[in-house]
Amino acid sequence: MTDAFADTVPIAPELTDYDRAHIKLYARLLDATADGAGWEEVVSVLFGIEVAHEPERARHVHDSHLARTRWAWRVDGPGSDLGRPQVRP
């Protein structure tokens, strides 16, 4: 899974279009972390970044996405509408 992604996740006080567009990535990131996969393996498989060639970038991409994923999960939680478009007034 190496769909287009930002090195640094956009941060906002609410879910963003980026969050919604990357919901599958977020789910896989949470699953891999829960399964005890090392960050190096996770960033290689999910983001296609070779840790040996770009160690600082790899760590930053992983940490940025994991932090946002955990935030989104706490805010929306299981069974939420995280993956559905939201209609705003």
C-alpha positions as CSV (number, residue, x, y, z in Angstrom):
1,M,0.0,0.0,0.0
2,T,1.8,3.1,-1.2
3,D,-0.9,5.5,-2.2
4,A,0.0,9.1,-2.2
5,F,0.6,10.4,1.3
6,A,2.0,13.5,3.0
7,D,5.2,13.2,5.0
8,T,3.5,15.2,7.7
9,V,-0.1,14.6,8.3
10,P,-2.3,17.8,8.2
11,I,-3.4,18.7,11.7
12,A,-6.7,20.2,12.5
13,P,-9.1,20.1,15.5
14,E,-11.6,18.0,13.4
15,L,-11.2,15.2,10.9
16,T,-9.8,16.4,7.6
17,D,-10.3,15.3,4.0
18,Y,-6.8,13.8,4.3
19,D,-7.9,11.7,7.3
20,R,-11.0,10.4,5.4
21,A,-9.0,9.7,2.3
22,H,-6.5,7.6,4.3
23,I,-8.8,5.7,6.5
24,K,-7.6,2.3,5.2
25,L,-4.0,3.3,5.8
26,Y,-4.9,4.4,9.3
27,A,-6.6,1.1,10.0
28,R,-3.7,-0.9,8.7
29,L,-1.3,1.2,10.8
30,L,-3.4,0.6,13.9
31,D,-3.6,-3.1,13.2
32,A,0.2,-3.4,12.5
33,T,1.0,-1.6,15.7
34,A,-1.5,-3.7,17.7
35,D,0.1,-6.8,16.3
36,G,3.5,-5.7,17.5
37,A,5.1,-5.0,14.1
38,G,8.2,-2.8,14.3
39,W,7.9,0.7,12.9
40,E,10.6,-0.1,10.3
41,E,8.5,-2.9,8.8
42,V,5.3,-0.8,9.0
43,V,6.8,2.2,7.2
44,S,8.3,-0.1,4.5
45,V,5.1,-2.0,3.8
46,L,2.5,0.7,4.2
47,F,4.5,3.7,2.9
48,G,7.1,2.1,0.6
49,I,9.9,3.9,2.3
50,E,13.2,2.1,2.7
51,V,14.4,2.9,6.2
52,A,18.1,2.2,5.4
53,H,18.0,4.9,2.7
54,E,15.8,7.5,4.4
55,P,15.8,6.8,8.2
56,E,14.8,10.2,9.4
57,R,12.0,10.6,6.8
58,A,10.8,7.1,7.5
59,R,10.6,7.7,11.2
60,H,8.9,11.0,10.8
61,V,6.3,9.7,8.3
62,H,5.5,6.8,10.7
63,D,5.3,8.8,13.8
64,S,3.2,11.6,12.2
65,H,0.7,9.2,10.8
66,L,0.5,7.0,13.9
67,A,-0.1,10.1,16.1
68,R,-2.9,11.3,13.9
69,T,-4.4,7.9,13.6
70,R,-4.5,7.5,17.3
71,W,-6.1,11.0,17.6
72,A,-8.7,10.2,15.0
73,W,-9.5,6.9,16.7
74,R,-10.0,8.6,20.1
75,V,-12.1,11.4,18.5
76,D,-14.3,9.3,16.3
77,G,-13.9,5.8,17.9
78,P,-15.0,2.4,16.6
79,G,-18.2,2.4,14.7
80,S,-18.1,6.0,13.9
81,D,-18.5,7.7,10.5
82,L,-14.8,8.3,10.0
83,G,-14.9,6.8,6.6
84,R,-18.1,8.6,5.5
85,P,-18.2,12.1,4.0
86,Q,-19.5,14.7,6.4
87,V,-22.0,17.3,5.4
88,R,-21.2,20.6,6.8
89,P,-23.7,23.5,7.2
